[in-house]
Amino acid sequence: MAIVYDTYQREAPQRLPLLNAIDSARVLAWRDGKAVSAAQFLAHVHAVAAELPTAAAAVNLCEDRYAFLVAFCAIVLRGQTNLLPSSRAQQAVDEVMAAHPGSYALGEQALDPAPCGYRRLPPLEAVPALVPDEVWPMIPADQLVAIGYTSGSTGKPSANGKTWRSFHASNLGNLSMLQAIVGTQFTVVTTVPPQHMYGMEMSVLLPLLGDVGVHAGRPFFPADVAAALAEMPMPRVLVTTPVHLRALVESGIELPSIAAMVSATAPLAVELAQAAEHCFGAPLLEVFGSTETCVFASRRPTVDEDWLLYDGVALHPQPDGTAIEAPQLDGSITLADIVSLSDGGHRFRLRGRHADMLEIAGKRASLGDLNRRLLAIPGVQDGVVFQLDGADALGVHRIAALVVAPELDEHAILDALRCAIDPLFLPRPLRLVAALPRNETGKLPRAALLELLQHHA
């Protein structure tokens, strides 16, 4: 059941569909090379929901994207909340479960060790499809269906609740953006886990609430991405991150025809965007959002520096960030991003983040710009500049850097930086490492950076 944006805003329905299934035969997912219809999917959801325990919440640990979709909807159908930790590492899962007493964990794999109360999905292959006139489930609009956690890149992961109404509202923006480029029907392959809010929006909500089919896997290596795309009908959309995109470009692999690429989770260099469009012959779209807000703007970086806001979104620049109002939010919230508006408030340009602004001896710089200049040095394969917690005797918070550059030494990197930035902002210490501790979406948790720096002290 499609909901037009204006109608949705006016009528504010009390219940909303679990999935868009006007045609019960529409293909919602491809799994193991086979198409799964909406009717078959709903049969799987009912079968899993019938076996779930009574609880308020469940940690959804499914690796297979189709299994995640089934588990997600089964949990919602039981009136429970999907808990989505920033990592599936045991400590992260334990912390989330401790914050939600009585919760359980659900997945399709045998885990050892397994979280307390872990349950495996029942076999789905033998479940018969529902009859075509089966009543499609409706979910209370204000039901808390998910709690997503930030990555911890700026500190401790924080919890962000999402109602079914907010997910419906945020999906409308993404669906409209992609349909304008590739048409009303398309398929999606993504390298991003569904537990991440970007992965949730692009590979869970789109197939549930739009006429979109999704690949059940999460391909990692370039050859796996190419194979997954080849299994899907056209038009195809590749949803990925700058880290995966760089690996695809540098591999020299030839991908099956794609209609568009989407990138998020980290800033995308224009040079990488240009290279990706040249290699794969498709427009590259970058989306802007956060776990707190979901996606609310997009741009094509090879064409536009400014971001275009989705319908119904308004930004209000503040001295310490930017207040945002959006259909998926219950009220205004303030982001750390500093922006300047244009086109009557419909577009904005990112100027940095309040927390990333540095001031030393009356001079200012931003971590974003320092990182960009570090990565532009020939021979630097990966790197990050970040500010340390403690202040020195003069009250200045030192700047550090971790760099992957097998053919360079620390002095050569500092000499190159000295030509590009004010010497006051040279990172000291700067340490060469074999790899950065990026998580599944390419983000760098601050705790992991500090631990790696300490290890190389």
C-alpha positions in Angstrom: 0.0 0.0 0.0 1.7 3.1 -1.2 1.2 6.3 0.9 1.5 9.6 -0.9 3.5 12.1 1.1 0.9 14.9 1.3 -1.8 12.4 2.2 0.4 10.9 4.9 1.0 14.3 6.4 -2.6 15.3 6.4 -4.3 12.1 7.7 -1.6 10.8 10.0 -3.0 7.2 9.9 -3.0 5.3 13.2 -1.9 2.0 11.5 0.5 1.5 8.6 1.2 -1.5 6.4 4.0 -3.9 7.3 4.9 -4.1 3.6 3.8 -2.7 0.3 2.2 -5.8 -1.3 -0.6 -4.7 -3.6 0.6 -7.7 -5.7 1.3 -10.7 -3.6 3.5 -12.1 -6.4 5.9 -9.2 -6.4 9.5 -10.2 -5.8 10.7 -8.8 -2.5 14.1 -10.6 -2.4 16.5 -12.9 -4.2 18.0 -15.6 -2.0 20.3 -18.4 -3.2 19.5 -17.4 -6.8 15.8 -17.8 -6.3 13.1 -15.1 -6.2 11.0 -14.8 -3.0 7.5 -13.3 -3.4 5.7 -11.0 -1.0 3.3 -13.9 -0.1 6.1 -16.3 0.6 7.9 -13.7 2.7 4.8 -13.0 4.8 4.4 -16.8 5.3 7.9 -16.9 6.7 7.3 -13.9 8.9 4.2 -15.5 10.4 6.0 -18.8 11.0 8.9 -17.1 12.8 6.6 -14.8 14.8 4.6 -17.8 16.1 7.8 -19.2 17.8 9.1 -16.0 19.4 9.0 -15.7 23.1 7.1 -13.1 25.0 9.5 -10.1 25.5 9.7 -6.4 24.9 12.7 -6.5 22.6 15.1 -8.7 20.7 18.6 -8.2 19.3 18.5 -9.0 15.6 21.8 -10.7 14.8 20.9 -12.2 11.4 23.7 -12.1 8.8 21.7 -13.1 5.8 19.7 -10.1 4.7 16.6 -12.1 3.9 16.7 -13.7 7.3 17.1 -10.3 8.9 14.0 -9.1 7.0 12.0 -12.0 8.2 13.2 -11.7 11.8 12.7 -7.9 11.7 9.1 -8.2 10.6 8.3 -11.1 12.9 9.6 -9.1 15.9 7.5 -6.1 14.8 4.4 -8.4 14.3 4.7 -9.5 17.9 4.8 -5.9 19.1 8.4 -6.1 20.1 11.4 -3.9 19.3 14.4 -4.8 17.1 17.6 -3.9 19.0 20.4 -3.0 16.5 23.8 -2.7 18.2 26.6 -0.8 16.4 28.6 -4.1 16.3 27.7 -7.8 16.6 30.8 -8.3 18.8 29.9 -10.1 22.0 30.6 -7.1 24.3 28.4 -4.7 22.2 25.6 -7.2 22.2 25.9 -7.9 25.9 25.8 -4.1 26.6 22.6 -3.6 24.6 20.9 -6.6 26.2 21.9 -5.4 29.7 20.2 -2.1 28.9 17.0 -4.0 28.0 16.4 -6.6 30.7 14.4 -9.5 29.5 15.4 -9.2 25.9 16.6 -12.1 23.8 18.8 -12.5 20.7 17.7 -13.9 17.4 19.7 -15.1 14.4 20.0 -17.7 11.7 23.4 -19.1 12.6 24.8 -21.3 15.3 26.8 -19.0 17.5 29.6 -20.1 19.9 29.6 -18.4 22.3 26.0 -17.3 21.9 24.3 -14.4 23.7 22.2 -15.2 26.7 18.7 -16.4 25.5 19.9 -16.8 21.9 17.3 -18.3 19.6 17.8 -19.6 16.0 15.3 -19.0 13.2 13.3 -22.1 12.3 13.9 -23.5 8.8 12.1 -21.4 6.3 12.4 -23.6 3.2 9.3 -25.8 3.9 6.9 -23.0 4.9 4.0 -22.8 2.3 3.1 -19.5 0.8 0.0 -17.7 2.0 -3.1 -17.6 -0.2 -3.3 -14.4 -2.3 -6.2 -12.9 -0.5 -4.5 -13.2 2.9 -5.0 -10.0 5.0 -1.7 -8.0 5.0 -0.6 -6.9 8.5 -1.1 -3.4 9.7 1.2 -2.1 12.4 0.4 0.7 14.9 2.1 3.9 13.6 3.5 4.8 17.0 4.9 1.3 17.7 8.6 1.4 18.6 10.0 -1.1 16.0 13.7 -0.5 16.3 16.4 1.0 18.4 19.6 1.8 16.4 22.9 2.6 18.0 25.5 5.1 16.7 28.9 3.8 15.6 30.8 5.3 18.5 33.1 7.3 16.2 32.7 10.3 18.5 32.5 8.4 21.8 30.1 5.9 23.4 27.3 4.5 21.1 24.0 6.1 21.8 20.5 4.7 21.4 17.9 6.1 18.9 14.4 4.8 18.8 12.4 4.5 15.6 8.6 4.1 15.3 6.9 2.5 12.3 5.6 5.9 11.3 9.0 7.5 11.3 10.4 4.6 9.1 7.5 5.1 6.7 8.2 8.8 6.5 12.0 8.5 6.0 11.5 5.8 3.4 9.5 8.2 1.2 12.4 10.5 0.8 14.9 7.7 -0.2 12.3 6.1 -2.5 11.5 9.3 -4.3 15.2 10.2 -4.7 16.0 6.8 -6.3 12.9 6.6 -8.4 13.7 9.9 -10.0 17.0 8.4 -11.2 16.2 4.7 -12.0 12.4 4.5 -12.3 9.6 3.1 -10.1 10.9 -0.5 -10.0 14.5 -1.6 -9.3 16.7 -4.0 -7.4 19.3 -3.4 -4.8 22.7 -5.1 -3.9 24.4 -3.6 -0.9 27.7 -4.1 1.0 26.3 -2.6 4.2 24.9 -4.7 7.1 21.1 -4.3 7.7 21.8 -3.5 11.4 23.4 -0.2 10.4 20.7 2.5 9.9 22.0 3.3 6.4 21.7 -0.5 5.6 18.3 -0.5 7.3 17.0 2.3 5.1 18.4 1.0 1.8 18.0 -2.7 2.1 15.1 -3.3 4.6 12.7 -0.4 4.3 13.0 0.0 0.5 12.0 -3.6 -0.2 9.3 -3.6 2.5 7.7 -0.3 1.6 8.6 0.2 -2.1 8.4 -1.8 -5.3 12.0 -2.9 -4.7 13.8 -6.3 -4.6 16.9 -6.9 -2.5 19.8 -9.4 -2.7 19.9 -11.4 0.5 23.7 -11.4 0.7 26.2 -8.9 1.8 29.1 -9.2 -0.7 32.4 -8.0 0.5 35.1 -8.6 -2.1 34.8 -7.0 -5.6 34.2 -10.4 -7.3 31.4 -11.1 -4.8 29.8 -7.7 -5.6 29.9 -8.5 -9.3 28.4 -12.0 -8.8 25.6 -10.6 -6.7 24.7 -7.9 -9.2 24.7 -10.5 -12.0 22.0 -12.5 -10.1 19.6 -9.5 -10.0 17.3 -8.1 -12.7 17.8 -4.7 -14.1 17.7 -1.8 -13.3 20.2 -2.5 -10.5 21.3 -0.1 -7.7 24.5 -0.7 -5.8 24.4 0.6 -2.2 27.9 0.8 -0.7 30.4 2.9 1.2 33.5 4.9 0.2 35.8 2.1 1.6 34.1 -0.5 -0.5 33.8 1.8 -3.5 37.6 2.5 -3.5 38.2 -1.3 -3.4 35.9 -1.8 -6.4 37.6 0.9 -8.4 41.2 -0.2 -7.6 40.3 -3.8 -8.4 39.7 -3.0 -12.1 36.8 -5.4 -12.0 34.0 -5.1 -14.6 30.6 -4.9 -13.0 27.3 -5.9 -14.7 25.3 -2.9 -15.8 24.0 -0.8 -13.0 21.6 2.1 -13.1 23.0 4.0 -10.0 25.3 3.8 -7.1 24.6 5.1 -3.6 27.3 6.0 -1.0 27.2 7.0 2.7 28.8 6.5 6.2 31.9 8.6 5.4 32.8 11.7 3.3 33.2 10.8 -0.4 36.1 12.4 -2.2 35.1 13.9 -5.6 38.1 12.2 -7.2 36.8 8.8 -6.1 33.2 9.6 -7.2 34.6 10.6 -10.6 36.6 7.4 -10.9 33.6 5.2 -9.9 31.3 6.9 -12.5 34.0 6.4 -15.1 34.6 2.8 -14.3 31.0 1.6 -13.9 29.1 4.0 -16.2 26.4 5.0 -13.7 25.6 8.1 -11.6 26.9 8.0 -8.0 24.6 9.5 -5.4 25.7 10.4 -1.9 23.1 10.6 0.9 23.4 12.6 4.0 21.9 11.6 7.4 22.6 10.0 10.7 21.3 7.3 13.1 19.4 10.1 14.9 17.7 11.5 11.8 17.9 8.8 9.0 18.7 10.2 5.5 17.3 13.6 4.7 19.4 14.9 1.8 21.3 13.7 -1.3 23.6 15.0 -4.0 25.6 13.8 -7.0 29.1 14.9 -5.9 30.5 14.9 -9.5 28.0 17.6 -10.3 26.9 19.3 -7.1 28.8 20.4 -4.0 25.5 21.4 -2.4 23.1 18.9 -0.8 19.4 18.8 -1.8 17.0 18.4 1.1 14.2 15.9 0.9 10.6 17.1 0.8 9.4 18.4 4.2 12.9 18.8 5.7 14.0 22.2 7.0 17.4 23.2 8.5 18.0 26.1 10.9 21.7 27.0 11.4 22.7 27.5 15.0 25.9 28.8 16.6 26.9 25.3 17.7 25.3 23.2 14.9 22.1 22.9 12.9 18.5 22.3 14.0 16.6 19.9 11.7 12.9 19.4 11.3 11.8 16.4 9.2 8.7 14.2 8.6 10.4 11.3 10.4 11.1 13.3 13.5 8.7 14.0 16.3 10.3 17.4 16.9 13.4 19.5 16.1 16.8 18.1 17.0 20.2 19.7 16.7 23.0 18.1 14.8 26.7 18.9 15.2 27.0 19.7 11.5 27.6 23.4 10.5 25.9 24.3 7.3 25.1 27.3 5.0 21.8 27.4 3.2 21.0 28.3 -0.4 18.2 28.0 -2.9 15.6 29.4 -0.4 16.6 26.8 2.2 16.2 23.8 -0.1 19.9 23.2 -0.4 22.9 23.4 2.0 26.6 23.2 1.9 28.4 21.4 4.7 31.0 23.6 6.5 32.2 21.1 9.1 31.1 19.8 12.5 31.1 21.8 15.6 33.1 19.0 17.4 35.6 18.9 14.5 36.5 22.6 14.7 40.0 23.1 16.1 41.4 26.3 17.6 45.1 26.7 18.5 46.8 30.0 19.3 43.9 31.9 17.7 44.0 29.9 14.4 41.2 27.6 13.3 41.1 24.4 11.3 38.7 21.4 10.9 39.4 17.7 11.3 37.6 17.1 8.1 39.9 19.3 6.1 43.0 17.8 7.8 41.8 14.3 6.9 41.2 15.3 3.3 44.8 16.7 3.0 46.3 13.6 4.7 44.5 11.3 2.3 45.6 13.4 -0.7 49.3 12.6 -0.1 50.6 10.2 -2.7 51.4 6.9 -1.1 48.8 7.2 1.7 46.4 4.4 1.4 44.3 5.2 4.4 44.5 7.5 7.4 42.7 9.5 10.1 43.5 12.6 12.0 41.7 13.0 15.4 42.0 15.0 18.6 43.1 13.5 21.8 41.1 13.8 25.1 43.7 15.2 27.4 45.1 18.7 27.2 48.8 19.6 27.6 50.3 22.1 30.0 49.0 25.0 27.9 45.4 23.6 27.8 45.7 22.5 24.2 44.2 19.2 23.0 46.8 17.5 20.9 46.1 16.2 17.4 47.1 12.6 16.5 47.1 10.6 13.2 47.2 7.0 12.3 48.3 6.3 8.7 48.5 3.3 6.4 51.4 4.1 3.9 53.7 1.1 3.4 56.1 3.0 1.1 56.5 6.1 3.3 57.9 6.9 6.7 56.5 9.3 9.3 58.9 12.1 8.4 57.9 12.1 4.7 54.2 12.3 5.6 54.8 15.2 8.1 56.9 17.0 5.5 54.0 16.7 2.9 51.5 17.9 5.5 53.7 20.8 6.4 53.4 22.1 2.8 49.6 21.8 3.0 48.5 23.0 6.5 49.5 25.4 9.2 52.3 23.8 11.3 50.3 24.4 14.4 47.9 21.6 13.2 50.5 19.0 12.4 49.5 15.7 14.1 51.9 14.7 16.8 52.0 11.8 17.3 51.7 10.4 13.8 52.0 6.6 13.7 52.2 4.2 10.8 49.9 1.2 11.1 49.2 -1.8 9.0 45.4 -1.1 8.9 42.8 1.1 10.5 40.2 -0.4 12.8 37.3 0.2 10.5 33.9 -1.4 11.3 31.6 -3.0 8.8 30.5 0.3 7.4 34.0 1.8 7.2 33.6 4.0 10.3 36.3 4.4 12.9 35.2 3.9 16.5 37.0 6.4 18.7 37.8 3.8 21.4 39.5 1.6 18.8 41.6 4.5 17.5 42.8 5.4 21.0 43.7 1.7 21.7 45.6 1.4 18.4 47.5 4.6 19.1 48.4 3.4 22.6 49.6 0.1 21.1 52.0 2.0 18.8 53.1 4.5 21.4 
